[in-house]
């Protein structure tokens, strides 16, 4: 990711923070529409799950310009997800649900440049998680 893309992701996420509860609800609704079998992966209350999702996204987005600070946590998250039953191919669906959610939440400010920046950010984060998960197998 380049500096401009990082700023686009960080600035656009500022618009998501105030609606984080709604964004989390939209995300999980869309995720389960895309793949209803994913519901079985979630054992806790979905409101709590949504709070955890948004906190982790906030952490990752805030730290994109300092990857050394976020990579260990993102790797640990990837390893933990193996224990939850997450398979590598699931990341594509999660990314699709995330982009859909961002488009809904940000609206007309979700420009092509913003979308491309989020695609790169998600690729960076998901590739880091998948790489760590492969070490568990």
Backbone as a printed PyTorch tensor [residue, N CA C, xyz], in Angstrom:
tensor([[[  0.8490,  -1.1940,   0.0000],
         [  0.0000,   0.0000,   0.0000],
         [  0.8810,   1.2390,   0.0000]],

        [[  0.4430,   2.2150,  -0.7660],
         [  1.1900,   3.4660,  -0.7330],
         [  0.5580,   4.4250,   0.2860]],

        [[  1.2520,   5.5120,   0.5490],
         [  0.8170,   6.4760,   1.5640],
         [ -0.5500,   7.0620,   1.2460]],

        [[ -0.8150,   7.3440,  -0.0170],
         [ -2.1170,   7.9000,  -0.4000],
         [ -3.2420,   6.9040,  -0.1170]],

        [[ -3.0030,   5.6400,  -0.4130],
         [ -4.0240,   4.6230,  -0.1490],
         [ -4.2730,   4.4760,   1.3530]],

        [[ -3.2180,   4.5060,   2.1240],
         [ -3.3670,   4.4130,   3.5830],
         [ -4.2280,   5.5560,   4.0870]],

        [[ -3.9540,   6.7500,   3.6140],
         [ -4.7370,   7.9150,   4.0460],
         [ -6.1960,   7.7850,   3.6110]],

        [[ -6.4370,   7.2810,   2.4080],
         [ -7.8170,   7.0830,   1.9490],
         [ -8.5600,   6.1120,   2.8660]],

        [[ -7.9070,   5.0300,   3.2320],
         [ -8.5350,   4.0430,   4.1190],
         [ -8.7840,   4.6710,   5.4910]],

        [[ -7.7770,   5.3260,   6.0220],
         [ -7.9240,   5.9200,   7.3520],
         [ -8.9890,   7.0150,   7.3730]],

        [[ -8.9800,   7.8770,   6.3710],
         [ -9.9710,   8.9580,   6.3250],
         [-11.3870,   8.4240,   6.1190]],

        [[-11.5290,   7.4130,   5.2840],
         [-12.8680,   6.8630,   5.0490],
         [-13.3730,   6.1190,   6.2870]],

        [[-12.4560,   5.5190,   7.0380],
         [-12.8840,   4.8150,   8.2420],
         [-13.3940,   5.7900,   9.3000]],

        [[-12.9420,   7.0320,   9.2410],
         [-13.4590,   8.0660,  10.1520],
         [-14.9730,   8.2060,   9.9980]],

        [[-15.4730,   7.9640,   8.8040],
         [-16.9130,   8.0630,   8.5420],
         [-17.6640,   6.8320,   9.0450]],

        [[-16.9380,   5.7450,   9.2540],
         [-17.5450,   4.5040,   9.7300],
         [-17.6120,   4.4810,  11.2620]],

        [[-16.6300,   5.0680,  11.9120],
         [-16.5740,   5.0200,  13.3790],
         [-17.8920,   5.4220,  14.0430]],

        [[-18.5040,   6.5360,  13.6400],
         [-19.7450,   6.9430,  14.3190],
         [-20.9100,   5.9650,  14.1130]],

        [[-20.8250,   5.1380,  13.0910],
         [-21.9070,   4.1820,  12.8130],
         [-21.3980,   2.7430,  12.9610]],

        [[-20.4130,   2.5580,  13.8260],
         [-19.7520,   1.2540,  13.9090],
         [-20.7160,   0.1270,  14.2670]],

        [[-21.6720,   0.3730,  15.1500],
         [-22.6160,  -0.6870,  15.5110],
         [-23.4630,  -1.0940,  14.2990]],

        [[-23.9470,  -0.1040,  13.5700],
         [-24.7340,  -0.3690,  12.3670],
         [-23.8770,  -1.0390,  11.3040]],

        [[-22.6380,  -0.5660,  11.1570],
         [-21.7320,  -1.1530,  10.1630],
         [-21.4900,  -2.6290,  10.4680]],

        [[-21.3010,  -2.9570,  11.7330],
         [-21.0780,  -4.3550,  12.1130],
         [-22.3160,  -5.1970,  11.7970]],

        [[-23.4940,  -4.6600,  12.0950],
         [-24.7310,  -5.3820,  11.7880],
         [-24.8640,  -5.6160,  10.2830]],

        [[-24.5860,  -4.5750,   9.4940],
         [-24.6470,  -4.7030,   8.0380],
         [-23.6470,  -5.7500,   7.5410]],

        [[-22.4400,  -5.7100,   8.0950],
         [-21.3990,  -6.6390,   7.6780],
         [-21.8390,  -8.0870,   7.8960]],

        [[-22.2840,  -8.3910,   9.1110],
         [-22.6500,  -9.7810,   9.3990],
         [-23.9010, -10.2080,   8.6380]],

        [[-24.8240,  -9.2910,   8.4500],
         [-26.0140,  -9.6190,   7.6560],
         [-25.5890, -10.0050,   6.2360]],

        [[-24.7190,  -9.1990,   5.6520],
         [-24.2480,  -9.4660,   4.2950],
         [-23.4020, -10.7440,   4.2430]],

        [[-22.5380, -10.9290,   5.2290],
         [-21.6940, -12.1190,   5.2680],
         [-22.5520, -13.3820,   5.2720]],

        [[-23.6110, -13.3840,   6.0810],
         [-24.4740, -14.5670,   6.1800],
         [-25.3790, -14.7240,   4.9640]],

        [[-25.6460, -13.6250,   4.2560],
         [-26.3620, -13.7430,   2.9830],
         [-25.4660, -14.4060,   1.9470]],

        [[-24.1970, -14.0340,   1.9410],
         [-23.2440, -14.5820,   0.9750],
         [-22.9450, -16.0570,   1.2590]],

        [[-22.8850, -16.4010,   2.5430],
         [-22.6210, -17.7900,   2.9100],
         [-23.2930, -18.0950,   4.2540]],

        [[-24.5240, -18.5820,   4.2270],
         [-25.2510, -18.8660,   5.4680],
         [-24.5400, -19.8470,   6.3980]],

        [[-23.6920, -20.7070,   5.8620],
         [-22.9970, -21.6760,   6.7200],
         [-22.0140, -20.9990,   7.6840]],

        [[-21.6390, -19.7620,   7.3960],
         [-20.7160, -19.0450,   8.2820],
         [-21.3260, -18.7970,   9.6610]],

        [[-22.6480, -18.7910,   9.7640],
         [-23.2980, -18.5510,  11.0640],
         [-22.7860, -19.5250,  12.1200]],

        [[-22.5020, -20.7460,  11.7120],
         [-22.0610, -21.7670,  12.6750],
         [-20.6760, -21.4680,  13.2520]],

        [[-19.9270, -20.5660,  12.6470],
         [-18.5970, -20.2180,  13.1440],
         [-18.6470, -19.2710,  14.3370]],

        [[-19.7910, -18.6630,  14.5530],
         [-19.9100, -17.6340,  15.5800],
         [-20.6590, -18.1700,  16.7870]],

        [[-19.9410, -18.2480,  17.8950],
         [-20.4980, -18.8410,  19.1100],
         [-21.0110, -17.7870,  20.0970]],

        [[-20.5610, -16.5640,  19.9770],
         [-20.9750, -15.5540,  20.9380],
         [-22.0550, -14.6490,  20.3690]],

        [[-22.5550, -13.8450,  21.2560],
         [-23.5600, -12.8530,  20.9050],
         [-23.0410, -11.9910,  19.7510]],

        [[-23.8570, -11.7850,  18.7390],
         [-23.4140, -11.0680,  17.5430],
         [-23.1530,  -9.5840,  17.8130]],

        [[-23.8290,  -9.0080,  18.7850],
         [-23.5400,  -7.6110,  19.1290],
         [-22.1150,  -7.5030,  19.6750]],

        [[-21.7540,  -8.4400,  20.5650],
         [-20.3930,  -8.4790,  21.1040],
         [-19.3960,  -8.7560,  19.9890]],

        [[-19.7410,  -9.6710,  19.1110],
         [-18.8850,  -9.9980,  17.9790],
         [-18.6590,  -8.7550,  17.1110]],

        [[-19.7190,  -7.9880,  16.8950],
         [-19.6120,  -6.7750,  16.0930],
         [-18.6980,  -5.7420,  16.7300]],

        [[-18.7820,  -5.6130,  18.0390],
         [-17.9070,  -4.6740,  18.7560],
         [-16.4500,  -5.1010,  18.5810]],

        [[-16.2070,  -6.3960,  18.7220],
         [-14.8440,  -6.9110,  18.5600],
         [-14.3360,  -6.6830,  17.1330]],

        [[-15.1960,  -6.9190,  16.1500],
         [-14.8240,  -6.6890,  14.7490],
         [-14.4160,  -5.2380,  14.5270]],

        [[-15.2410,  -4.3230,  15.0040],
         [-14.9660,  -2.9040,  14.7570],
         [-13.7130,  -2.4330,  15.4990]],

        [[-13.4830,  -2.9680,  16.6890],
         [-12.2540,  -2.6050,  17.4220],
         [-11.0200,  -3.0950,  16.6680]],

        [[-11.0900,  -4.3150,  16.1380],
         [ -9.9510,  -4.8520,  15.4080],
         [ -9.7300,  -4.0830,  14.1050]],

        [[-10.8140,  -3.7510,  13.4200],
         [-10.6870,  -2.9510,  12.1960],
         [-10.0730,  -1.5930,  12.5060]],

        [[-10.5370,  -0.9770,  13.5750],
         [-10.0130,   0.3260,  13.9940],
         [ -8.5110,   0.2180,  14.2670]],

        [[ -8.1260,  -0.8060,  15.0100],
         [ -6.7100,  -1.0370,  15.3160],
         [ -5.8920,  -1.1920,  14.0340]],

        [[ -6.3790,  -2.0210,  13.1250],
         [ -5.6480,  -2.2990,  11.8880],
         [ -5.5550,  -1.0610,  11.0070]],

        [[ -6.6690,  -0.3740,  10.8370],
         [ -6.6950,   0.8180,   9.9760],
         [ -5.7970,   1.9110,  10.5490]],

        [[ -5.8850,   2.1200,  11.8450],
         [ -5.0680,   3.1510,  12.4870],
         [ -3.5840,   2.8570,  12.3270]],

        [[ -3.2290,   1.5730,  12.3340],
         [ -1.8250,   1.2020,  12.2760],
         [ -1.2800,   0.8980,  10.9020]],

        [[ -2.0630,   1.1220,   9.8570],
         [ -1.5780,   0.7980,   8.5100],
         [ -0.2750,   1.5040,   8.1650]],

        [[ -0.0840,   2.7070,   8.6970],
         [  1.1440,   3.4290,   8.3790],
         [  2.3030,   3.0390,   9.3050]],

        [[  2.0420,   2.1220,  10.2530],
         [  3.0890,   1.5830,  11.1080],
         [  2.9120,   0.0650,  11.2090]],

        [[  3.1410,  -0.6400,  10.0990],
         [  2.8410,  -2.0670,  10.0650],
         [  3.5400,  -2.8920,  11.1340]],

        [[  4.7370,  -2.4920,  11.5520],
         [  5.4470,  -3.2590,  12.5770],
         [  4.6590,  -3.3350,  13.8750]],

        [[  3.7980,  -2.3460,  14.1010],
         [  3.0000,  -2.3190,  15.3310],
         [  1.7610,  -3.2090,  15.2370]],

        [[  1.2410,  -3.4200,  14.0340],
         [ -0.0010,  -4.1920,  13.9200],
         [  0.1980,  -5.6310,  13.4610]],

        [[  1.2860,  -5.9040,  12.7410],
         [  1.4690,  -7.2360,  12.1560],
         [  1.4400,  -8.3520,  13.2010]],

        [[  2.1160,  -8.2300,  14.3490],
         [  2.0500,  -9.3380,  15.3150],
         [  0.6160,  -9.6440,  15.7720]],

        [[ -0.1800,  -8.6360,  15.9930],
         [ -1.5680,  -8.8310,  16.4180],
         [ -2.3960,  -9.4430,  15.2950]],

        [[ -2.1720,  -8.9890,  14.0720],
         [ -2.9150,  -9.5280,  12.9250],
         [ -2.5200, -10.9900,  12.6960]],

        [[ -1.2610, -11.3100,  12.8660],
         [ -0.8140, -12.7080,  12.7380],
         [ -1.4670, -13.5880,  13.8120]],

        [[ -1.4810, -13.0940,  15.0380],
         [ -2.1310, -13.8540,  16.1210],
         [ -3.6040, -14.0830,  15.8100]],

        [[ -4.2460, -13.0710,  15.2610],
         [ -5.6560, -13.1870,  14.8880],
         [ -5.8400, -14.2770,  13.8310]],

        [[ -4.9530, -14.3030,  12.8610],
         [ -5.0160, -15.3310,  11.8190],
         [ -4.8590, -16.7270,  12.3970]],

        [[ -3.9520, -16.8740,  13.3430],
         [ -3.7490, -18.1810,  13.9720],
         [ -4.9750, -18.5820,  14.7890]],

        [[ -5.5650, -17.6350,  15.5150],
         [ -6.7590, -17.9340,  16.3080],
         [ -7.9320, -18.3430,  15.4300]],

        [[ -8.0300, -17.7330,  14.2610],
         [ -9.1470, -18.0370,  13.3700],
         [ -9.1370, -19.4880,  12.8840]],

        [[ -7.9620, -20.0960,  12.8480],
         [ -7.8910, -21.5170,  12.4860],
         [ -8.7070, -22.3220,  13.4960]],

        [[ -8.5420, -22.0010,  14.7740],
         [ -9.2730, -22.6940,  15.8260],
         [-10.7760, -22.4690,  15.7720]],

        [[-11.1850, -21.3770,  15.1380],
         [-12.6190, -21.0860,  14.9940],
         [-13.2240, -21.8190,  13.7980]],

        [[-12.3650, -22.4670,  13.0050],
         [-12.8530, -23.1940,  11.8410],
         [-12.7940, -22.4050,  10.5440]],

        [[-12.0880, -21.2770,  10.5430],
         [-11.9860, -20.4360,   9.3490],
         [-10.9970, -21.0740,   8.3820]],

        [[-11.4300, -21.2030,   7.1450],
         [-10.5860, -21.7400,   6.0790],
         [-10.0960, -20.5940,   5.1930]],

        [[ -8.9970, -20.8230,   4.5290],
         [ -8.3810, -19.7720,   3.7090],
         [ -9.3540, -19.2000,   2.6730]],

        [[-10.1570, -20.0650,   2.0820],
         [-11.0680, -19.5870,   1.0400],
         [-12.1800, -18.6790,   1.5820]],

        [[-12.3920, -18.6710,   2.8850],
         [-13.4390, -17.8210,   3.4710],
         [-13.0920, -16.3370,   3.3790]],

        [[-11.7970, -16.0430,   3.3060],
         [-11.3680, -14.6460,   3.3210],
         [-11.9270, -13.8510,   2.1440]],

        [[-12.1100, -14.5060,   1.0180],
         [-12.6560, -13.8040,  -0.1520],
         [-14.0800, -13.3140,   0.1370]],

        [[-14.8840, -14.1580,   0.7360],
         [-16.2630, -13.7880,   1.0590],
         [-16.2920, -12.6840,   2.1060]],

        [[-15.4180, -12.7770,   3.0880],
         [-15.3330, -11.7450,   4.1200],
         [-14.9660, -10.4020,   3.4940]],

        [[-14.0160, -10.4170,   2.5780],
         [-13.6280,  -9.1840,   1.8900],
         [-14.7770,  -8.5890,   1.0990]],

        [[-15.5310,  -9.4570,   0.4290],
         [-16.6960,  -8.9920,  -0.3310],
         [-17.7240,  -8.3430,   0.5970]],

        [[-17.9670,  -8.9600,   1.7440],
         [-18.9190,  -8.4050,   2.7100],
         [-18.4080,  -7.0820,   3.2790]],

        [[-17.1120,  -6.9950,   3.5060],
         [-16.5310,  -5.7620,   4.0350],
         [-16.6800,  -4.6190,   3.0410]],

        [[-16.3230,  -4.8590,   1.7890],
         [-16.4350,  -3.8020,   0.7790],
         [-17.8880,  -3.3640,   0.6090]],

        [[-18.8120,  -4.3020,   0.6090],
         [-20.2330,  -3.9850,   0.5030],
         [-20.6670,  -3.1090,   1.6780]],

        [[-20.2210,  -3.4680,   2.8690],
         [-20.5650,  -2.7180,   4.0760],
         [-20.0060,  -1.3030,   4.0160]],

        [[-18.7710,  -1.1870,   3.5950],
         [-18.1560,   0.1450,   3.4940],
         [-18.9000,   1.0150,   2.4890]],

        [[-19.2850,   0.4210,   1.3720],
         [-20.0320,   1.1760,   0.3650],
         [-21.3540,   1.6730,   0.9460]],

        [[-22.0450,   0.7990,   1.6780],
         [-23.3100,   1.1970,   2.3020],
         [-23.0860,   2.2800,   3.3600]],

        [[-22.0530,   2.1080,   4.1690],
         [-21.8110,   3.0170,   5.2800],
         [-21.2560,   4.3660,   4.8760]],

        [[-20.4170,   4.3750,   3.8570],
         [-19.7590,   5.6120,   3.4420],
         [-20.5470,   6.3220,   2.3470]],

        [[-21.3120,   5.5600,   1.5950],
         [-22.1550,   6.1470,   0.5560],
         [-21.3560,   6.6800,  -0.6130]],

        [[-21.7140,   7.8800,  -1.0460],
         [-21.0860,   8.4480,  -2.2520],
         [-19.6050,   8.7460,  -2.0680]],

        [[-19.1460,   8.7940,  -0.8260],
         [-17.7170,   8.9980,  -0.5750],
         [-16.8950,   7.7280,  -0.8020]],

        [[-17.5900,   6.6060,  -1.0720],
         [-16.8980,   5.3580,  -1.3770],
         [-16.5910,   5.3540,  -2.8740]],

        [[-15.6050,   6.1670,  -3.2270],
         [-15.2110,   6.3320,  -4.6230],
         [-14.3970,   5.1220,  -5.0840]],

        [[-14.1120,   5.0830,  -6.3630],
         [-13.2850,   4.0010,  -6.9040],
         [-11.9120,   3.9830,  -6.2380]],

        [[-11.3310,   5.1680,  -6.0110],
         [-10.0210,   5.2360,  -5.3480],
         [-10.0930,   4.6990,  -3.9180]],

        [[-11.1550,   5.0370,  -3.2150],
         [-11.3380,   4.5470,  -1.8440],
         [-11.5110,   3.0310,  -1.8650]],

        [[-12.3230,   2.5460,  -2.7990],
         [-12.5280,   1.1030,  -2.9110],
         [-11.2100,   0.3890,  -3.1720]],

        [[-10.4360,   0.8920,  -4.1170],
         [ -9.1530,   0.2560,  -4.4490],
         [ -8.2020,   0.2730,  -3.2550]],

        [[ -8.2240,   1.3560,  -2.4880],
         [ -7.3780,   1.4430,  -1.3000],
         [ -7.8080,   0.3990,  -0.2640]],

        [[ -9.1170,   0.2320,  -0.0820],
         [ -9.6170,  -0.7810,   0.8530],
         [ -9.3030,  -2.1940,   0.3620]],

        [[ -9.3660,  -2.4100,  -0.9270],
         [ -9.0010,  -3.7230,  -1.4700],
         [ -7.5510,  -4.0350,  -1.1070]],

        [[ -6.6790,  -3.0580,  -1.2650],
         [ -5.2640,  -3.2570,  -0.9300],
         [ -5.0750,  -3.4740,   0.5700]],

        [[ -5.7910,  -2.7020,   1.3750],
         [ -5.6820,  -2.8550,   2.8310],
         [ -6.1670,  -4.2380,   3.2530]],

        [[ -7.2930,  -4.6580,   2.7060],
         [ -7.8160,  -5.9720,   3.0630],
         [ -6.8780,  -7.0820,   2.6010]],

        [[ -6.3140,  -6.9130,   1.4270],
         [ -5.3680,  -7.9110,   0.9150],
         [ -4.1710,  -8.0170,   1.8560]],

        [[ -3.6520,  -6.8990,   2.2770],
         [ -2.5170,  -6.8930,   3.1930],
         [ -2.8710,  -7.6160,   4.4970]],

        [[ -4.0090,  -7.2670,   5.0780],
         [ -4.4180,  -7.8540,   6.3510],
         [ -4.7580,  -9.3410,   6.2080]],

        [[ -5.5260,  -9.6670,   5.1840],
         [ -5.9310, -11.0690,   5.0200],
         [ -4.7450, -11.9490,   4.6240]],

        [[ -3.8400, -11.4320,   3.8040],
         [ -2.6470, -12.2140,   3.4500],
         [ -1.7980, -12.4820,   4.6970]],

        [[ -1.7100, -11.5040,   5.5760],
         [ -0.9620, -11.6730,   6.8270],
         [ -1.6220, -12.7340,   7.6950]],

        [[ -2.9450, -12.6780,   7.7980],
         [ -3.6820, -13.6660,   8.5970],
         [ -3.5600, -15.0620,   8.0010]],

        [[ -3.7050, -15.1640,   6.6830],
         [ -3.6320, -16.4780,   6.0240],
         [ -2.2380, -17.0860,   6.1620]],

        [[ -1.2280, -16.2690,   6.0340],
         [  0.1410, -16.7490,   6.1700],
         [  0.3690, -17.3090,   7.5760]],

        [[ -0.0900, -16.5940,   8.5730],
         [  0.0550, -17.0640,   9.9570],
         [ -0.7580, -18.3340,  10.1780]],

        [[ -1.9350, -18.4010,   9.5800],
         [ -2.8000, -19.5790,   9.7480],
         [ -2.1460, -20.8180,   9.1620]],

        [[ -1.4080, -20.6630,   8.0870],
         [ -0.7370, -21.8150,   7.4650],
         [  0.3130, -22.4240,   8.3900]],

        [[  0.8420, -21.6240,   9.2910],
         [  1.8300, -22.1140,  10.2530],
         [  1.1960, -23.0270,  11.2990]],

        [[ -0.1100, -22.8820,  11.4980],
         [ -0.8260, -23.6840,  12.4890],
         [ -1.1280, -25.0690,  11.9520]],

        [[ -1.4260, -25.1350,  10.6590],
         [ -1.8220, -26.4250,  10.0430],
         [ -0.7980, -27.5020,  10.1720]]])
